[in-house]
Amino acid sequence: MKILLGVTGGIAAYKAIDLTSKLVQNGHEVRVIMTESAEQFVTPLPFQALSRNPVYTDIFHEQNPAEIQHISLGDWADIMIIAPLTASTLGKIAHGISDNMLCATVLAFKKQIYLAPAMNSNMYENIAVQTNIDTLKKRGFKFIEPGEGFLACGYVAKGRMSEPLDIMQYITEDNIEKDLTGMNVLITAGPTIETIDPVRYLTNRSSGKMGYSLAQAASLRGANVTLVSTDVGLQVPSGVRHIKIESAQDMFNAVKDNMEQHIIIKAAAVADYTPSETYEQKLKKQDGDLTLTLKRTEDILKYIGEHKTSQFVVGFAAETEHVEKYARGKLIKKNADVIVANNVGDKSIGFKSNDNAVTMYFKNGTQIDIPKQSKLNIAHEILSHVKEKGFK
Ligand SMILES: Cc1cc2nc3c(=O)[nH]c(=O)nc-3n(C[C@H](O)[C@H](O)[C@H](O)COP(=O)(O)O)c2cc1C
């Protein structure tokens, strides 16, 4: 995206440098406008260096005679962000004042503007500030709320500018293409819990992060998402229907009852074995060893492969060795459309990590490597490839 970043005169102006860097690293083209007060806190140079573009500070300093900058910049950009936003600039925008480069550009800007206020909590709570916020919300401005924390004035309260990463995530999610609208997607995630007795159970190291990221990404892109998982301590993404289960058998039943889908993604780490017997009372310690007998659980992916009609089936293979061989074998044995394989032996990716790196093995022989990045980004890439290969 082409992003116009407005920086105003608050302590948090230094965070705008980091925001510029993050936006550029994520492939966005950034141009920065600073108010005169912002230059009291940071200089234009880091913004210029990071964005590789001139920084605009003075409405009367036209850098290109062929243009009137506060109009042409608005035409150029897809969105505008003001971070940090001072109480003063907030007030000016709310009242249509355009006495500097930033405020004039805002008035001429016809697309979405995001505002990330930052100020002392007393200022933030002031009725004048709150009224200005309400006015702008009604006019369609989107606010990226400040967080609570240590403020430069020494207060620990609400008023801290939202972190650059959170601002970037907010904007990314808000501008995502709703290319999965109308799609029904079933996703399984996390480990299963196999009860031994009321106190003990068997489980595995899956965190559920990959499956939850897939649910979040699919939902953001407009899909109707059903997520089947144990309680893994992660927040269920908004808009996602959650079926909470415990055992592999519960998961099997939930999947079987919800097979009417366009896409089924099996990202859960389902127990292959469950105790043959579940004890009603806590097993008491005895002298000598204890032998537990385990029985096979239902093979959920195989069941889906055998009973699918038009569903596009995505299986996951978490392996510690021979990743490609096992993944390709699973693709055929389970009649899946694609297997997403990851090497969980690599500690920098896989189970508990926030990052992952995967390879997708498609039925038609195509192989796609998705390099190491956040699980949310991986999820988006997986969905894009599934959409491209499965629903052309
Ligand atoms: C040290 C210092 C820190 C400031 N921090 C903030 C702030 O975080 N938020 C705010 O709204 N104003 C803050 N101000 C006040 C603004 O700089 C002042 O209102 C200025 O006129 C804002 O101009 P601008 O909105 O055109 O950038 C601060 C002022 C000083 C001296």
The ligand as an SDF file (V2000), in Angstrom:
LIG
                    3D

 31 33  0  0  0  0  0  0  0  0999 V2000
    8.0080   17.5640   26.2790 C   0  0  0  0  0  0  0  0  0  0  0  0
    6.6710   17.7020   25.6270 C   0  0  0  0  0  0  0  0  0  0  0  0
    5.9480   16.5900   25.3510 C   0  0  0  0  0  0  0  0  0  0  0  0
    4.6840   16.6890   24.7380 C   0  0  0  0  0  0  0  0  0  0  0  0
    3.9760   15.5650   24.4960 N   0  0  0  0  0  0  0  0  0  0  0  0
    2.7380   15.6620   23.9960 C   0  0  0  0  0  0  0  0  0  0  0  0
    1.9710   14.4970   23.7760 C   0  0  0  0  0  0  0  0  0  0  0  0
    2.4070   13.3610   24.0120 O   0  0  0  0  0  0  0  0  0  0  0  0
    0.7200   14.6430   23.2830 N   0  0  0  0  0  0  0  0  0  0  0  0
    0.1890   15.8740   23.0100 C   0  0  0  0  0  0  0  0  0  0  0  0
   -0.9660   15.9220   22.5980 O   0  0  0  0  0  0  0  0  0  0  0  0
    0.9280   16.9950   23.1790 N   0  0  0  0  0  0  0  0  0  0  0  0
    2.1740   16.9190   23.6620 C   0  0  0  0  0  0  0  0  0  0  0  0
    2.9080   18.0630   23.8580 N   0  0  0  0  0  0  0  0  0  0  0  0
    2.3290   19.3440   23.4720 C   0  0  0  0  0  0  0  0  0  0  0  0
    2.4540   19.5720   21.9690 C   0  0  0  0  0  0  0  0  0  0  0  0
    3.8000   19.4770   21.5610 O   0  0  0  0  0  0  0  0  0  0  0  0
    1.8660   20.9090   21.5900 C   0  0  0  0  0  0  0  0  0  0  0  0
    0.4950   20.9230   21.8800 O   0  0  0  0  0  0  0  0  0  0  0  0
    2.0810   21.2340   20.1290 C   0  0  0  0  0  0  0  0  0  0  0  0
    1.5020   22.4830   19.8430 O   0  0  0  0  0  0  0  0  0  0  0  0
    1.4900   20.1840   19.2110 C   0  0  0  0  0  0  0  0  0  0  0  0
    1.6630   20.5730   17.8550 O   0  0  0  0  0  0  0  0  0  0  0  0
    1.2550   19.6720   16.6330 P   0  0  0  0  0  0  0  0  0  0  0  0
   -0.0280   19.0190   16.9620 O   0  0  0  0  0  0  0  0  0  0  0  0
    1.1460   20.6230   15.4950 O   0  0  0  0  0  0  0  0  0  0  0  0
    2.3830   18.7010   16.4090 O   0  0  0  0  0  0  0  0  0  0  0  0
    4.1750   17.9520   24.4310 C   0  0  0  0  0  0  0  0  0  0  0  0
    4.9510   19.0860   24.6720 C   0  0  0  0  0  0  0  0  0  0  0  0
    6.1660   18.9730   25.2780 C   0  0  0  0  0  0  0  0  0  0  0  0
    6.9560   20.2150   25.5530 C   0  0  0  0  0  0  0  0  0  0  0  0
  1  2  1  0
  2  3  1  0
  2 30  2  0
  3  4  2  0
  4  5  1  0
  4 28  1  0
  5  6  2  0
  6  7  1  0
  6 13  1  0
  7  8  2  0
  7  9  1  0
  9 10  1  0
 10 11  2  0
 10 12  1  0
 12 13  2  0
 13 14  1  0
 14 15  1  0
 14 28  1  0
 15 16  1  0
 16 17  1  0
 16 18  1  0
 18 19  1  0
 18 20  1  0
 20 21  1  0
 20 22  1  0
 22 23  1  0
 23 24  1  0
 24 25  2  0
 24 26  1  0
 24 27  1  0
 28 29  2  0
 29 30  1  0
 30 31  1  0
M  END
$$$$
